[in-house]
Amino acid sequence: MARKTTKPKATKCPDCGGKGETAVTVRVGARKGRATGHQQSAVCLTCWGSGEAPADD
């Protein structure tokens, strides 16, 4: 009987923690000086939203 091989688990992205997105504090006012208590989510630029650590090429 052939041996079953399992895929290695993908490691989580170190920047977003495997979520695929990051949160950025919203700033308003002249020259973006005053930070509000709100946050805006954005796609993680390291893994491009996949949540997996990029391969070292």
PyMOL Python script that loads the backbone (N, CA, C, O; Angstrom):
from pymol import cmd

cmd.read_pdbstr("""\
ATOM      1  N   MET A   1       0.845  -1.173   0.000  1.00  0.00           N
ATOM      2  CA  MET A   1       0.000   0.000   0.000  1.00  0.00           C
ATOM      3  C   MET A   1       0.890   1.236   0.000  1.00  0.00           C
ATOM      4  O   MET A   1       1.885   1.296   0.723  1.00  0.00           O
ATOM      5  N   ALA A   2       0.528   2.212  -0.809  1.00  0.00           N
ATOM      6  CA  ALA A   2       1.323   3.424  -0.940  1.00  0.00           C
ATOM      7  C   ALA A   2       1.175   4.282   0.312  1.00  0.00           C
ATOM      8  O   ALA A   2       0.127   4.312   0.958  1.00  0.00           O
ATOM      9  N   ARG A   3       2.243   4.963   0.620  1.00  0.00           N
ATOM     10  CA  ARG A   3       2.248   5.848   1.772  1.00  0.00           C
ATOM     11  C   ARG A   3       1.556   7.162   1.426  1.00  0.00           C
ATOM     12  O   ARG A   3       1.773   7.718   0.350  1.00  0.00           O
ATOM     13  N   LYS A   4       0.729   7.654   2.334  1.00  0.00           N
ATOM     14  CA  LYS A   4       0.045   8.919   2.106  1.00  0.00           C
ATOM     15  C   LYS A   4       0.932  10.046   2.592  1.00  0.00           C
ATOM     16  O   LYS A   4       1.418  10.039   3.723  1.00  0.00           O
ATOM     17  N   THR A   5       1.128  11.003   1.721  1.00  0.00           N
ATOM     18  CA  THR A   5       1.936  12.150   2.117  1.00  0.00           C
ATOM     19  C   THR A   5       1.002  13.332   2.387  1.00  0.00           C
ATOM     20  O   THR A   5       0.023  13.542   1.671  1.00  0.00           O
ATOM     21  N   THR A   6       1.316  14.078   3.409  1.00  0.00           N
ATOM     22  CA  THR A   6       0.519  15.258   3.727  1.00  0.00           C
ATOM     23  C   THR A   6       1.286  16.497   3.323  1.00  0.00           C
ATOM     24  O   THR A   6       2.516  16.534   3.362  1.00  0.00           O
ATOM     25  N   LYS A   7       0.537  17.507   2.938  1.00  0.00           N
ATOM     26  CA  LYS A   7       1.162  18.770   2.577  1.00  0.00           C
ATOM     27  C   LYS A   7       1.722  19.422   3.839  1.00  0.00           C
ATOM     28  O   LYS A   7       1.097  19.356   4.898  1.00  0.00           O
ATOM     29  N   PRO A   8       2.879  20.041   3.739  1.00  0.00           N
ATOM     30  CA  PRO A   8       3.380  20.762   4.911  1.00  0.00           C
ATOM     31  C   PRO A   8       2.498  21.983   5.163  1.00  0.00           C
ATOM     32  O   PRO A   8       2.058  22.652   4.228  1.00  0.00           O
ATOM     33  N   LYS A   9       2.249  22.260   6.442  1.00  0.00           N
ATOM     34  CA  LYS A   9       1.423  23.417   6.774  1.00  0.00           C
ATOM     35  C   LYS A   9       2.152  24.694   6.393  1.00  0.00           C
ATOM     36  O   LYS A   9       3.350  24.840   6.635  1.00  0.00           O
ATOM     37  N   ALA A  10       1.420  25.601   5.802  1.00  0.00           N
ATOM     38  CA  ALA A  10       1.992  26.885   5.428  1.00  0.00           C
ATOM     39  C   ALA A  10       2.197  27.717   6.686  1.00  0.00           C
ATOM     40  O   ALA A  10       1.352  27.716   7.581  1.00  0.00           O
ATOM     41  N   THR A  11       3.310  28.421   6.753  1.00  0.00           N
ATOM     42  CA  THR A  11       3.567  29.252   7.919  1.00  0.00           C
ATOM     43  C   THR A  11       2.804  30.566   7.784  1.00  0.00           C
ATOM     44  O   THR A  11       2.582  31.066   6.681  1.00  0.00           O
ATOM     45  N   LYS A  12       2.411  31.109   8.926  1.00  0.00           N
ATOM     46  CA  LYS A  12       1.658  32.353   8.935  1.00  0.00           C
ATOM     47  C   LYS A  12       2.560  33.528   8.601  1.00  0.00           C
ATOM     48  O   LYS A  12       3.756  33.518   8.888  1.00  0.00           O
ATOM     49  N   CYS A  13       1.975  34.516   8.001  1.00  0.00           N
ATOM     50  CA  CYS A  13       2.684  35.748   7.673  1.00  0.00           C
ATOM     51  C   CYS A  13       3.076  36.449   8.978  1.00  0.00           C
ATOM     52  O   CYS A  13       2.237  36.582   9.869  1.00  0.00           O
ATOM     53  N   PRO A  14       4.323  36.898   9.113  1.00  0.00           N
ATOM     54  CA  PRO A  14       4.745  37.536  10.364  1.00  0.00           C
ATOM     55  C   PRO A  14       4.143  38.928  10.568  1.00  0.00           C
ATOM     56  O   PRO A  14       4.049  39.391  11.705  1.00  0.00           O
ATOM     57  N   ASP A  15       3.739  39.596   9.496  1.00  0.00           N
ATOM     58  CA  ASP A  15       3.216  40.958   9.627  1.00  0.00           C
ATOM     59  C   ASP A  15       1.744  40.995  10.027  1.00  0.00           C
ATOM     60  O   ASP A  15       1.350  41.813  10.858  1.00  0.00           O
ATOM     61  N   CYS A  16       0.931  40.120   9.445  1.00  0.00           N
ATOM     62  CA  CYS A  16      -0.502  40.160   9.733  1.00  0.00           C
ATOM     63  C   CYS A  16      -0.961  39.019  10.630  1.00  0.00           C
ATOM     64  O   CYS A  16      -2.127  38.991  11.024  1.00  0.00           O
ATOM     65  N   GLY A  17      -0.088  38.083  10.963  1.00  0.00           N
ATOM     66  CA  GLY A  17      -0.465  36.972  11.829  1.00  0.00           C
ATOM     67  C   GLY A  17      -1.362  35.949  11.156  1.00  0.00           C
ATOM     68  O   GLY A  17      -2.069  35.210  11.842  1.00  0.00           O
ATOM     69  N   GLY A  18      -1.354  35.887   9.837  1.00  0.00           N
ATOM     70  CA  GLY A  18      -2.157  34.921   9.102  1.00  0.00           C
ATOM     71  C   GLY A  18      -3.557  35.396   8.763  1.00  0.00           C
ATOM     72  O   GLY A  18      -4.342  34.628   8.206  1.00  0.00           O
ATOM     73  N   LYS A  19      -3.892  36.628   9.080  1.00  0.00           N
ATOM     74  CA  LYS A  19      -5.227  37.154   8.800  1.00  0.00           C
ATOM     75  C   LYS A  19      -5.364  37.671   7.376  1.00  0.00           C
ATOM     76  O   LYS A  19      -6.453  37.627   6.803  1.00  0.00           O
ATOM     77  N   GLY A  20      -4.273  38.160   6.799  1.00  0.00           N
ATOM     78  CA  GLY A  20      -4.321  38.684   5.440  1.00  0.00           C
ATOM     79  C   GLY A  20      -4.595  40.170   5.361  1.00  0.00           C
ATOM     80  O   GLY A  20      -4.576  40.743   4.272  1.00  0.00           O
ATOM     81  N   GLU A  21      -4.849  40.805   6.491  1.00  0.00           N
ATOM     82  CA  GLU A  21      -5.070  42.244   6.473  1.00  0.00           C
ATOM     83  C   GLU A  21      -4.487  42.871   7.733  1.00  0.00           C
ATOM     84  O   GLU A  21      -4.316  42.210   8.757  1.00  0.00           O
ATOM     85  N   THR A  22      -4.190  44.147   7.633  1.00  0.00           N
ATOM     86  CA  THR A  22      -3.630  44.887   8.750  1.00  0.00           C
ATOM     87  C   THR A  22      -4.531  46.073   9.066  1.00  0.00           C
ATOM     88  O   THR A  22      -5.333  46.488   8.229  1.00  0.00           O
ATOM     89  N   ALA A  23      -4.402  46.615  10.268  1.00  0.00           N
ATOM     90  CA  ALA A  23      -5.198  47.766  10.678  1.00  0.00           C
ATOM     91  C   ALA A  23      -4.284  48.983  10.801  1.00  0.00           C
ATOM     92  O   ALA A  23      -3.177  48.896  11.333  1.00  0.00           O
ATOM     93  N   VAL A  24      -4.768  50.116  10.299  1.00  0.00           N
ATOM     94  CA  VAL A  24      -4.007  51.361  10.313  1.00  0.00           C
ATOM     95  C   VAL A  24      -4.848  52.411  11.019  1.00  0.00           C
ATOM     96  O   VAL A  24      -6.050  52.511  10.775  1.00  0.00           O
ATOM     97  N   THR A  25      -4.223  53.199  11.897  1.00  0.00           N
ATOM     98  CA  THR A  25      -4.931  54.261  12.595  1.00  0.00           C
ATOM     99  C   THR A  25      -5.273  55.386  11.633  1.00  0.00           C
ATOM    100  O   THR A  25      -4.443  55.798  10.822  1.00  0.00           O
ATOM    101  N   VAL A  26      -6.506  55.879  11.731  1.00  0.00           N
ATOM    102  CA  VAL A  26      -6.963  56.972  10.870  1.00  0.00           C
ATOM    103  C   VAL A  26      -6.504  58.293  11.465  1.00  0.00           C
ATOM    104  O   VAL A  26      -6.679  58.532  12.660  1.00  0.00           O
ATOM    105  N   ARG A  27      -5.917  59.154  10.638  1.00  0.00           N
ATOM    106  CA  ARG A  27      -5.460  60.476  11.076  1.00  0.00           C
ATOM    107  C   ARG A  27      -6.190  61.542  10.269  1.00  0.00           C
ATOM    108  O   ARG A  27      -6.392  61.398   9.064  1.00  0.00           O
ATOM    109  N   VAL A  28      -6.582  62.616  10.956  1.00  0.00           N
ATOM    110  CA  VAL A  28      -7.302  63.714  10.299  1.00  0.00           C
ATOM    111  C   VAL A  28      -6.670  65.037  10.668  1.00  0.00           C
ATOM    112  O   VAL A  28      -5.891  65.123  11.617  1.00  0.00           O
ATOM    113  N   GLY A  29      -7.006  66.061   9.918  1.00  0.00           N
ATOM    114  CA  GLY A  29      -6.522  67.401  10.213  1.00  0.00           C
ATOM    115  C   GLY A  29      -5.406  67.808   9.281  1.00  0.00           C
ATOM    116  O   GLY A  29      -5.056  67.102   8.335  1.00  0.00           O
ATOM    117  N   ALA A  30      -4.855  68.980   9.584  1.00  0.00           N
ATOM    118  CA  ALA A  30      -3.780  69.528   8.770  1.00  0.00           C
ATOM    119  C   ALA A  30      -2.558  68.608   8.839  1.00  0.00           C
ATOM    120  O   ALA A  30      -2.053  68.288   9.916  1.00  0.00           O
ATOM    121  N   ARG A  31      -2.118  68.211   7.696  1.00  0.00           N
ATOM    122  CA  ARG A  31      -0.952  67.325   7.564  1.00  0.00           C
ATOM    123  C   ARG A  31      -1.106  66.024   8.349  1.00  0.00           C
ATOM    124  O   ARG A  31      -0.127  65.470   8.848  1.00  0.00           O
ATOM    125  N   LYS A  32      -2.318  65.556   8.451  1.00  0.00           N
ATOM    126  CA  LYS A  32      -2.636  64.286   9.126  1.00  0.00           C
ATOM    127  C   LYS A  32      -2.067  64.238  10.540  1.00  0.00           C
ATOM    128  O   LYS A  32      -1.431  63.255  10.922  1.00  0.00           O
ATOM    129  N   GLY A  33      -2.290  65.281  11.305  1.00  0.00           N
ATOM    130  CA  GLY A  33      -1.687  65.399  12.620  1.00  0.00           C
ATOM    131  C   GLY A  33      -2.420  64.730  13.753  1.00  0.00           C
ATOM    132  O   GLY A  33      -1.773  64.181  14.645  1.00  0.00           O
ATOM    133  N   ARG A  34      -3.752  64.747  13.764  1.00  0.00           N
ATOM    134  CA  ARG A  34      -4.490  64.252  14.916  1.00  0.00           C
ATOM    135  C   ARG A  34      -5.013  62.851  14.632  1.00  0.00           C
ATOM    136  O   ARG A  34      -5.732  62.634  13.657  1.00  0.00           O
ATOM    137  N   ALA A  35      -4.647  61.902  15.490  1.00  0.00           N
ATOM    138  CA  ALA A  35      -5.103  60.530  15.331  1.00  0.00           C
ATOM    139  C   ALA A  35      -6.463  60.367  16.009  1.00  0.00           C
ATOM    140  O   ALA A  35      -6.655  60.813  17.140  1.00  0.00           O
ATOM    141  N   THR A  36      -7.389  59.738  15.325  1.00  0.00           N
ATOM    142  CA  THR A  36      -8.699  59.460  15.910  1.00  0.00           C
ATOM    143  C   THR A  36      -8.643  58.067  16.530  1.00  0.00           C
ATOM    144  O   THR A  36      -7.638  57.367  16.407  1.00  0.00           O
ATOM    145  N   GLY A  37      -9.695  57.680  17.178  1.00  0.00           N
ATOM    146  CA  GLY A  37      -9.759  56.349  17.781  1.00  0.00           C
ATOM    147  C   GLY A  37     -10.175  55.268  16.802  1.00  0.00           C
ATOM    148  O   GLY A  37     -10.374  54.119  17.196  1.00  0.00           O
ATOM    149  N   HIS A  38     -10.309  55.621  15.533  1.00  0.00           N
ATOM    150  CA  HIS A  38     -10.775  54.685  14.518  1.00  0.00           C
ATOM    151  C   HIS A  38      -9.606  53.993  13.819  1.00  0.00           C
ATOM    152  O   HIS A  38      -8.481  54.493  13.814  1.00  0.00           O
ATOM    153  N   GLN A  39      -9.897  52.841  13.235  1.00  0.00           N
ATOM    154  CA  GLN A  39      -8.894  52.124  12.460  1.00  0.00           C
ATOM    155  C   GLN A  39      -9.488  51.707  11.122  1.00  0.00           C
ATOM    156  O   GLN A  39     -10.689  51.468  11.001  1.00  0.00           O
ATOM    157  N   GLN A  40      -8.624  51.627  10.133  1.00  0.00           N
ATOM    158  CA  GLN A  40      -9.024  51.233   8.791  1.00  0.00           C
ATOM    159  C   GLN A  40      -8.254  49.970   8.437  1.00  0.00           C
ATOM    160  O   GLN A  40      -7.048  49.901   8.671  1.00  0.00           O
ATOM    161  N   SER A  41      -8.922  48.979   7.882  1.00  0.00           N
ATOM    162  CA  SER A  41      -8.234  47.744   7.513  1.00  0.00           C
ATOM    163  C   SER A  41      -7.740  47.831   6.073  1.00  0.00           C
ATOM    164  O   SER A  41      -8.352  48.480   5.226  1.00  0.00           O
ATOM    165  N   ALA A  42      -6.620  47.162   5.819  1.00  0.00           N
ATOM    166  CA  ALA A  42      -6.020  47.156   4.488  1.00  0.00           C
ATOM    167  C   ALA A  42      -5.397  45.786   4.246  1.00  0.00           C
ATOM    168  O   ALA A  42      -5.091  45.061   5.192  1.00  0.00           O
ATOM    169  N   VAL A  43      -5.216  45.443   3.004  1.00  0.00           N
ATOM    170  CA  VAL A  43      -4.586  44.178   2.637  1.00  0.00           C
ATOM    171  C   VAL A  43      -3.123  44.209   3.059  1.00  0.00           C
ATOM    172  O   VAL A  43      -2.441  45.216   2.869  1.00  0.00           O
ATOM    173  N   CYS A  44      -2.645  43.126   3.623  1.00  0.00           N
ATOM    174  CA  CYS A  44      -1.240  43.017   4.036  1.00  0.00           C
ATOM    175  C   CYS A  44      -0.356  43.028   2.788  1.00  0.00           C
ATOM    176  O   CYS A  44      -0.575  42.249   1.861  1.00  0.00           O
ATOM    177  N   LEU A  45       0.627  43.899   2.769  1.00  0.00           N
ATOM    178  CA  LEU A  45       1.491  44.020   1.593  1.00  0.00           C
ATOM    179  C   LEU A  45       2.578  42.950   1.541  1.00  0.00           C
ATOM    180  O   LEU A  45       3.202  42.755   0.498  1.00  0.00           O
ATOM    181  N   THR A  46       2.810  42.258   2.647  1.00  0.00           N
ATOM    182  CA  THR A  46       3.818  41.206   2.651  1.00  0.00           C
ATOM    183  C   THR A  46       3.291  39.940   1.978  1.00  0.00           C
ATOM    184  O   THR A  46       3.978  39.339   1.152  1.00  0.00           O
ATOM    185  N   CYS A  47       2.075  39.538   2.331  1.00  0.00           N
ATOM    186  CA  CYS A  47       1.522  38.288   1.789  1.00  0.00           C
ATOM    187  C   CYS A  47       0.415  38.527   0.761  1.00  0.00           C
ATOM    188  O   CYS A  47      -0.135  37.564   0.225  1.00  0.00           O
ATOM    189  N   TRP A  48       0.080  39.779   0.475  1.00  0.00           N
ATOM    190  CA  TRP A  48      -0.961  40.168  -0.465  1.00  0.00           C
ATOM    191  C   TRP A  48      -2.302  39.523  -0.139  1.00  0.00           C
ATOM    192  O   TRP A  48      -3.032  39.115  -1.042  1.00  0.00           O
ATOM    193  N   GLY A  49      -2.628  39.428   1.152  1.00  0.00           N
ATOM    194  CA  GLY A  49      -3.939  38.965   1.579  1.00  0.00           C
ATOM    195  C   GLY A  49      -4.105  37.464   1.695  1.00  0.00           C
ATOM    196  O   GLY A  49      -5.191  37.003   2.046  1.00  0.00           O
ATOM    197  N   SER A  50      -3.082  36.689   1.417  1.00  0.00           N
ATOM    198  CA  SER A  50      -3.238  35.230   1.492  1.00  0.00           C
ATOM    199  C   SER A  50      -3.078  34.727   2.918  1.00  0.00           C
ATOM    200  O   SER A  50      -3.632  33.682   3.257  1.00  0.00           O
ATOM    201  N   GLY A  51      -2.338  35.437   3.763  1.00  0.00           N
ATOM    202  CA  GLY A  51      -2.128  35.002   5.146  1.00  0.00           C
ATOM    203  C   GLY A  51      -0.957  34.059   5.318  1.00  0.00           C
ATOM    204  O   GLY A  51      -0.619  33.693   6.443  1.00  0.00           O
ATOM    205  N   GLU A  52      -0.335  33.661   4.229  1.00  0.00           N
ATOM    206  CA  GLU A  52       0.808  32.750   4.275  1.00  0.00           C
ATOM    207  C   GLU A  52       2.107  33.519   4.101  1.00  0.00           C
ATOM    208  O   GLU A  52       2.156  34.507   3.368  1.00  0.00           O
ATOM    209  N   ALA A  53       3.160  33.067   4.774  1.00  0.00           N
ATOM    210  CA  ALA A  53       4.457  33.720   4.671  1.00  0.00           C
ATOM    211  C   ALA A  53       4.988  33.557   3.245  1.00  0.00           C
ATOM    212  O   ALA A  53       4.871  32.476   2.668  1.00  0.00           O
ATOM    213  N   PRO A  54       5.562  34.597   2.677  1.00  0.00           N
ATOM    214  CA  PRO A  54       6.095  34.488   1.318  1.00  0.00           C
ATOM    215  C   PRO A  54       7.317  33.573   1.277  1.00  0.00           C
ATOM    216  O   PRO A  54       8.083  33.488   2.237  1.00  0.00           O
ATOM    217  N   ALA A  55       7.478  32.900   0.160  1.00  0.00           N
ATOM    218  CA  ALA A  55       8.620  32.011  -0.022  1.00  0.00           C
ATOM    219  C   ALA A  55       9.877  32.823  -0.233  1.00  0.00           C
ATOM    220  O   ALA A  55       9.841  33.876  -0.870  1.00  0.00           O
ATOM    221  N   ASP A  56      10.982  32.347   0.293  1.00  0.00           N
ATOM    222  CA  ASP A  56      12.268  33.014   0.100  1.00  0.00           C
ATOM    223  C   ASP A  56      12.846  32.585  -1.241  1.00  0.00           C
ATOM    224  O   ASP A  56      13.237  31.432  -1.420  1.00  0.00           O
ATOM    225  N   ASP A  57      12.895  33.508  -2.167  1.00  0.00           N
ATOM    226  CA  ASP A  57      13.442  33.203  -3.497  1.00  0.00           C
ATOM    227  C   ASP A  57      14.821  33.753  -3.644  1.00  0.00           C
ATOM    228  O   ASP A  57      15.440  33.594  -4.696  1.00  0.00           O
TER     229      ASP A  57
END
""", "prot")
cmd.dss("prot")
cmd.show_as("cartoon", "prot")
cmd.util.cbc("prot")
cmd.orient("prot")
